[in-house]
């Protein structure tokens, strides 16, 4: 699977090579930025996942502390436009509601 996708990327780059030096540079920059953004999105998903795991464990104090750490990550990536601000706001709201529900259930 991985080898197949790498071959497809390689062939795509051969077929659609940039014609000018400026276009080649922009293609290099776009590739570098794409991989950086992918890494940042992964960090975002991991932060959200950690909060969800803490919520499932049922410990409100632990969930609250992980949530506060994750909010900093989420807000930082929203400011960098890695993820849309409305989506991050919605995610924070839902996680916060789930944390409050732990106290109600306990």
RAGI-V660789 format. One line per field, one symbol per residue. ss: DSSP state (~ for helix, > for strand, _ for the rest). A space follows every 50 residues. Layout:
ss: ???
//
This chain:
ss: _~~~~~~~~~~~~~~_____~~~~~~~~~~~~~~~~~~~~~~~~~~~~~~ ~~~~~~~__~~~~~~~~~~~~~~~~~~~~_____~~~~~~~~~~~~~~~~ ~~~~~_
//
